[in-house]
Amino acid sequence: MNKLARSTALALVFAIASFTRPATAQVQPEDAAYDVYARYRDDPAITTQQVEPGLWRAHLPLAMLRSEQGPIRLDGAEDTARMGFALAPQADVQSARLVLRHVSGRGQAKADPQLRLTVNDRFVGQLAGVTTNAAGVNEVVLDPSVLMTGFNTLGIDAVQRYTYDCQDPDAPELWTDIDTTRSYVEVTYTRHPFAGSLADLGALVTAGVGGVDHLGIVTGDGAMTPDRLRWGALSAQAVSNRLGYRLPDIAPLAPGALTTDAAGMDIVAVGTVAELGGLVPPEASALSGDEAWLSIAPSPADPTHFMIIASGLTPAGVEGAVRALAQDNFPLSDSDALLLSGADLPSGAVVARKRPIEAGAKYTFSNLGLADTSLFGKDHGSVELDFDLPADLRFRTAGEAVFSLDFAYGAGLRDDSVVNIVVNGEFQRAIRLTNPDGEVMPGYQIGIPTSALRPGHNTVAFEVELSTESEGLCSTRSMRHLAFVLKDTSTLTLPEADAYVELPNLALLAETGFPYTGLGADGFAIRAGDTQPETAAAVWTLAARLGQMHGTVFTGVDFGFGLDLGDQDTLVVGTRTALAGFMPASISFSGDAGTVDGGTFSRDFKSVDLGDNGLLIEGQSPSFAGRLVTVMTAETEQRLLSSAKSLVQPSHWSQLEGGAAVWRDNAATVVTQAPATRFAVGTMDPDERARMKSAQSPWRWILTIAGILFALASVLALIARYMRDRMNES
């Protein structure tokens, strides 16, 4: 081993060891379970545990029921928080309770602040505000009758006072904080025996309490094949896309283990009739040729869960069954089985549930999912517009996105009333509302710089601040005349943009899945390092996470085994030993430099023990310029699957950035490193490219300009000298 390889290997060993071993001064007795991350509070997570046979209890922290991070802050004389949770049809609620940890400002101690609690707009309890130095904890027992199948809304309304005389409704004393990590909804339930048809898939395959938490995938006995790897991934996506925002815990199952290992699981069995054997019902004997079979029935391991069978006599038949399962709009019959043949067999790509909007186009707010929105009787409020942009979109310098807003506001406002436009959390522009008689404003145009927009998800907030005249401390404050309406006929016009992106970029992968989205015409490849079932389940887990972002199904993806790299972006999943001879020299992990850079990774990787860590790393393909290779690996097959399940959780996934990431089960363990070198994919306008290069290398630009000026001055000096000599001669 040469000196460079030896130093890189030692650095890698040191880096990995630092993630896996506590300091020697903290060594615990051998019988103690020591966790170096014990100082971090456990990540809030929705959990379900079995209380006794047939009885389950779901724990739903409020932090997991809302998109905003951190505690709930209720400000002012009146404020409201709303959040939701789902109950699956299979859950028969026996009891429920709400536990709330909250504290209010001490300035309200003598004025009896209150919290009013509702579920689905029905009153369930009220709590006195806690104004002591520390937070208080209250428990409210919920009547199961107020909970309903589907989406449930929990409301918390604060009524706050610091005086019974004249009060400023926006005084800083008026606040209540609710700890969303240690406040939770708890639901205890039994499960109904499964009864449903294929037409009920949309209702049965749901997230929430009593929904699909654990998914077992059966692909038949024997070694994993490329077809089985593919069908398992498509089945995982078919289920996960219906769940919408949560991923099930995916596990591989053998046909003979259904009665022992599949308790508490919903099951998808996918494969040919010969591969699935006795799992396929006798009615499937009517199959012939490339016909497909799709059925649903109670699981043989647990009659309260379902088992879906997607099968056929041939691989083409199985493919047709999986595609029918994956399509939301496929006309499934109101029966427990369906035989598809001929023109009934679905083909082609499965249409994505959601796609990013394109540059160079105009969109109405209604197209973007925002309906007419009105604010009445409030001095402030926010109207939010959400949309996704392509991952490889790059707007040109000094471009503007133009809003044409149709809005109206009421009379009697002070002239300092405004609408602030905040894009992705940063203030951009403001609109003054200055007419004291109110006004209807159709087509009010205002531009924002395209630099405020970013690839992936974008949020534009129209923050309305309405001021009204008031005099004196005890003057009557009526806000019933305050009004603002934003119409869904308003439009957003985006300028033209280039398709250009710099890689590696794990943050872009986490935000958009790029380039593994299934949206574009260019396909990609997914490779498993070996044929072990745990490795396949790790592939299925990652595929489910990537597909769920846009509701896509990877029908156009090249699945396979082995470590050959073709002329396409490739996602590789396998254990460290399986990938030791594969890792391209363009992808490496450096512990001392804090970067991901080139080197002799393939040689060094053989001698490094990853311990309990998972490793995700990206780099350019050594054989095909402009192609990305993304590798996820761990020490053993079991650890690989465990690492995949941790990685796809929001607590881990949201932290990805740079060119490499290392993690363990606790989200506090995620460590990322920036790539030392990047490569570009796509095309860019020549003038824009020149501006970009100048911005990246200002000294080069300055020296170039200086060189041009020097050359110009030299030419002018020579001309002047020539003219002077001619004049002297004459």
C-alpha positions, 0 to 999 in steps of 0.5 A: 500500500502506497503512502497516500493510500495508507494515510487515507485509510488511517484517516478514515479509520480515525473518522469512523472510530470517532463516531462509534467509540466513547472517550476512554474517560467515560468507559462504563462497566461491561454490563451497562448499556452506554449510549454516547448520545444519551445527553440528547433527548430522544427524537419525537416519533409516532409509535405503536405498541401492543398492550396485550393480545389484540389491544394496541396503543398509539403515541402521537407527539404533537411535534409529529402532527404539525409541519412547523418545528419547535413549540407552539407559541400562542400570542395575543389576547386570542390565538389558535393552533390547529393540527391533525391526525388520522385514524385508519378504518381498521382501528376501533378506538377504546380510549383516548387522551390528550396530555398537554405540557404548557406554560403562560406568561407570568404577567397573566397570573391574576387574570385567569388565562385559559386554553380551550380544546376542541377535536373536530370542532367539538369542545372537549375541555378547557385548561387554566393557564399555568403562570408559575416559573415552570410548565405544568402538565394536564391530562384531558380524557377524550370521548372515543365518539369525538374521533372519526375514521379519517382526518381528525383536527385538534384545536387549541384556542388561547384566551389570554389577559393580563388585566380586566381593565384596559388591555393591549391585545398585542401586549408582550405579556400575552403568550403561551408556550406548548411543548410539542415534544412532551405533549401528545395524543394517546389512542388505545384501540383494537383492530377490526377483522379485515374486510375489504375489496380491491376498490377499497385500497384507497381507504384501507392502505392509509397512514395513521392510527391502525394504518399500515405501519409494518409492510412485509414483502414476499417475493418467493423462495430462493435467491433474489433475482433482478425481477424480484428486486424490481417488483418488490420496489414497485410494490413498496412504492405502490403502498407508500405513495398511498400513505402520502406522508409516512413510510411503513417499516419494510421487511422481507418475508419468505412464503413459509414464514408468514405464520411466524414472522408476519404477525402485525404486518400487512403483506404484499406477495409479488411474483409468478404463480410458481414462485409464490406457490400455495399463497396464490388462491386456486382461482388463479388457475384460470390464468393463461399466457401473460394474464395478471392476477390481483387479489386482496384477503385477510393475512394468514398471520393476522386476520386484522391485516391484509395480504395483497397478491400480485401475480401471473404465470409469466414475468409480463403478467406479474409486471401488469399486476404490479402496475395495476396495483400502483396506479391510483386511477386504475379501475379496480373492481369491488371484489377481492380478486381481479384477472387482467388480460389483453388490453386491460393490462396497464402499460407505460409509465405510472403517472406521478401524483405531483410534478414540479411546475416549469419555468417560462410559464404562467400559473394561476393560484388555483392551479397551484392549489390556493383557493380564494382566501379571506381575512376578516376581523384580524389585524394580521394574518398570512396567506401561503402559496406552495409549489415545487420547482425542478431540481436542475432549474437555474434562473438567470441573473437579474431575472424576476418572477412576476405576481399579478395579484387580484385582491381587495381590502376594507375601509378605515385602515391607517396608511401604514397597513401593508402586505409583506411578501416573504419568499422561503422565509426571507422578506422580498417586497411590500404592498402598501394599502393606502386608500382609507375608503378601501379598494379592489385591486385587479392585476396588481403587478409586483416582481420578486428576484428569482434568486429568492426561489430555489430548486425543490419546495418553495413557499411564498407567504403574503403576510397581511398587516392591517392597522386601525385608528385608536386613541387612548389606553381605554379606547374601544378597539373594534376590528370587525371592519378589517378585511383582506381578500386574495383571489385565486385568479391571481397569477405567477409568471416565471421567466425562462431558466436553464437546466443546470445543476452542480453535483454531488449535492445530498441536500438536493437529493433529500429535497427533490430526490434528484436525479432518482425521481422517475419524472424525467425521460432519462432513466437511471439504475439501481444496483444491489451489492448482493442477493441477500433479502436484507439488502433487497429490503434496504433497496425497497426502503430507499425506493419507497422514500424517493418515490413518495416525494412526487408520487412516482413509481420506478417503472422505467428504472434498471434494477439489478445486481452486480457493480457494473456502471453504465451510462446512467445515474446509478444508486448502489446499495450494499454492505461494505464487504460487497462493495469493497472492490467496487468503490470508484476512485472518484468517490472517497471519504476523508476524515482529516480534511473534512471533505469528500475527495478523490483518492484510493477509496476502493483499496482502503475501504476493505480495511475499515470497519463501519461499526454501527454507522451507515454511510451515504456518499456521492461522486462522479462515475469514473467511466461516464462523465456527467453521471452521478453514482450514489452509494449507501453502505453499512457493515452487515446486511442487518445493519444495512437495512437498519441504517436504511430505515433510520435514514429515510426518517424525517429526522435524519433525511432532513439533515443530508447535505454535501457529498457524504453522510454518516449516521446511526439510529439517533438523529443527533449522530448525523455527520455530513461532509462537503465535496472538495470537487463538483461536476456540472450537469446540464446546459447554461446560456454562455453569457450566464456561464461567463457571469457565473465564472466571474462570480466564482473567481473574481480575481481571475475576472479582475486580472482578465480585465486588467490584461485587456486594459494593459493590452489596449494601453500598449496598442494606443501607446504604439499608435501614438509613438508612430504618429509622433515619428511621422510628424517629426519626419514631416 
